[in-house]
Amino acid sequence: MVLLKGIIICLEKKKPLSLRTYNPNHTHLNQMVLKNYETVFILTPLLNEVQVQETVEKFRQVLKENGADITHEENWGLKKLAYPIQKKSTGFYMLMEFSGPATIVDVLELAYRRDERIVRFLTTVLDKHAVAYNERRRNGEMNMQKAAKQQKESQPA
């Protein structure tokens, strides 16, 4: 192979091979791909309800400022941790589902790391099956299926 002015020419086949370079004018490079994410974070149990809401609002604003669309939020409340973290055995759990560009995860996790009220956090990308499952769970379909199954089993044959 020989490199001539940015084009690689294969001597055996005498066909030019394209050399991939970054061109900011290409539209496909400028389009942001939106992905679905789910983040769970644990707040320190020393906060009162107002402080918890302020903290959640802070991260909601971080997401909105960076182009995310928040799909769903759940406050799981004060729960016992599986093991002590920072000498604390409980924490306030929060779940947020959102869609946004891939760069938003770094910004959000940096905000988590900088906030001392956050004990732990986890952000995951959701595939299409997880998005469908979460939608069904939010609509209560999982509980309806479970209730129908229990009702069917309790009926005499």
C-alpha positions as CSV (number, residue, x, y, z in Angstrom):
1,M,0.0,0.0,0.0
2,V,1.1,3.5,-0.8
3,L,-0.1,6.7,0.9
4,L,-0.5,9.5,-1.7
5,K,-2.1,12.8,-0.5
6,G,-4.6,11.2,1.9
7,I,-5.6,8.3,-0.3
8,I,-4.4,4.8,0.3
9,I,-3.8,2.9,-2.9
10,C,-3.6,-0.8,-2.8
11,L,-0.8,-1.9,-5.3
12,E,-2.2,-5.4,-5.8
13,K,-5.7,-4.2,-6.8
14,K,-4.9,-0.7,-7.9
15,K,-8.1,0.6,-6.3
16,P,-8.1,3.6,-4.1
17,L,-9.3,2.9,-0.5
18,S,-11.1,5.8,1.2
19,L,-9.4,7.3,4.2
20,R,-11.9,8.2,6.9
21,T,-11.3,11.7,8.3
22,Y,-13.4,14.0,10.4
23,N,-15.4,16.5,8.4
24,P,-17.6,18.8,10.5
25,N,-19.7,19.6,7.4
26,H,-21.1,16.1,7.2
27,T,-24.7,16.1,8.5
28,H,-24.6,12.5,9.8
29,L,-21.8,13.4,12.2
30,N,-23.7,16.4,13.5
31,Q,-26.9,14.5,14.2
32,M,-27.2,13.5,17.8
33,V,-28.6,10.0,18.4
34,L,-31.0,9.9,21.3
35,K,-30.8,6.9,23.6
36,N,-33.0,5.8,26.5
37,Y,-31.4,5.8,29.9
38,E,-32.4,4.9,33.4
39,T,-30.6,6.2,36.4
40,V,-31.0,5.3,40.1
41,F,-29.3,7.3,42.8
42,I,-29.3,7.0,46.6
43,L,-29.4,10.1,48.7
44,T,-28.0,10.3,52.2
45,P,-30.7,9.6,54.9
46,L,-29.7,12.8,56.8
47,L,-31.8,14.9,54.5
48,N,-35.3,16.0,55.2
49,E,-38.1,15.8,52.6
50,V,-37.6,19.4,51.3
51,Q,-33.8,18.8,50.8
52,V,-34.5,15.5,49.0
53,Q,-36.9,17.4,46.6
54,E,-34.3,20.2,46.0
55,T,-31.6,17.6,45.2
56,V,-33.9,15.8,42.8
57,E,-34.8,19.1,41.2
58,K,-31.1,19.9,40.7
59,F,-30.5,16.8,38.8
60,R,-33.8,17.3,36.8
61,Q,-32.4,20.7,35.7
62,V,-29.0,19.1,34.8
63,L,-30.8,16.7,32.5
64,K,-33.1,19.4,30.9
65,E,-30.2,21.8,30.4
66,N,-28.3,19.2,28.4
67,G,-31.2,18.3,26.1
68,A,-32.8,15.3,27.9
69,D,-36.4,14.5,27.9
70,I,-37.5,13.0,31.3
71,T,-39.9,10.1,30.7
72,H,-40.6,8.9,34.2
73,E,-39.6,9.5,37.8
74,E,-40.1,7.4,40.8
75,N,-39.4,8.1,44.5
76,W,-38.8,4.7,46.1
77,G,-38.4,6.4,49.5
78,L,-36.2,5.5,52.5
79,K,-34.9,2.0,52.1
80,K,-32.4,-0.1,54.0
81,L,-29.1,-0.6,52.2
82,A,-27.7,-4.1,51.6
83,Y,-24.4,-3.0,53.3
84,P,-23.3,0.2,55.0
85,I,-22.0,2.9,52.8
86,Q,-20.2,5.9,54.4
87,K,-21.4,4.5,57.8
88,K,-25.0,4.8,56.8
89,S,-27.4,1.8,56.6
90,T,-30.4,3.6,54.9
91,G,-30.9,6.0,52.0
92,F,-33.5,7.7,49.8
93,Y,-33.8,5.9,46.5
94,M,-34.8,7.8,43.3
95,L,-35.3,6.4,39.8
96,M,-35.4,8.6,36.6
97,E,-35.9,7.4,33.0
98,F,-34.9,9.8,30.3
99,S,-33.8,10.0,26.7
100,G,-31.0,12.2,25.5
101,P,-27.7,12.3,23.7
102,A,-24.8,10.0,24.7
103,T,-22.9,13.0,26.2
104,I,-25.5,13.6,28.8
105,V,-24.4,10.6,30.9
106,D,-20.9,12.1,31.6
107,V,-22.4,15.4,32.6
108,L,-25.0,13.8,34.9
109,E,-22.5,11.5,36.6
110,L,-20.1,14.3,37.1
111,A,-22.9,16.2,38.9
112,Y,-23.5,13.1,41.0
113,R,-19.9,12.9,42.0
114,R,-19.7,16.5,42.9
115,D,-22.7,16.4,45.2
116,E,-22.0,15.1,48.6
117,R,-25.6,14.2,49.2
118,I,-25.4,11.4,46.7
119,V,-24.2,8.1,48.3
120,R,-24.4,5.9,45.1
121,F,-25.6,6.1,41.6
122,L,-26.0,3.9,38.5
123,T,-27.0,4.9,35.0
124,T,-27.8,2.3,32.3
125,V,-28.8,2.4,28.7
126,L,-32.1,0.8,28.0
127,D,-32.7,-1.3,24.9
128,K,-36.1,-1.5,23.2
129,H,-37.2,-4.5,25.3
130,A,-36.4,-2.7,28.6
131,V,-38.2,0.4,27.4
132,A,-41.3,-1.7,26.6
133,Y,-41.0,-3.5,29.9
134,N,-40.8,-0.2,31.9
135,E,-43.8,1.1,30.0
136,R,-45.9,-2.0,30.9
137,R,-44.7,-1.8,34.5
138,R,-45.8,1.9,34.7
139,N,-49.2,1.1,33.3
140,G,-49.7,-1.6,35.9
141,E,-49.9,-4.5,33.4
142,M,-47.5,-6.6,35.5
143,N,-49.7,-6.4,38.6
144,M,-52.9,-7.1,36.5
145,Q,-51.3,-10.3,35.1
146,K,-50.2,-11.4,38.6
147,A,-53.7,-10.7,40.0
148,A,-55.4,-12.5,37.1
149,K,-53.2,-15.5,37.7
150,Q,-53.9,-15.6,41.4
151,Q,-57.6,-15.2,40.8
152,K,-57.5,-18.1,38.3
153,E,-55.7,-20.3,40.8
154,S,-58.1,-19.5,43.6
155,Q,-61.3,-20.4,41.6
156,P,-62.5,-24.0,42.2
157,A,-62.2,-26.3,39.2
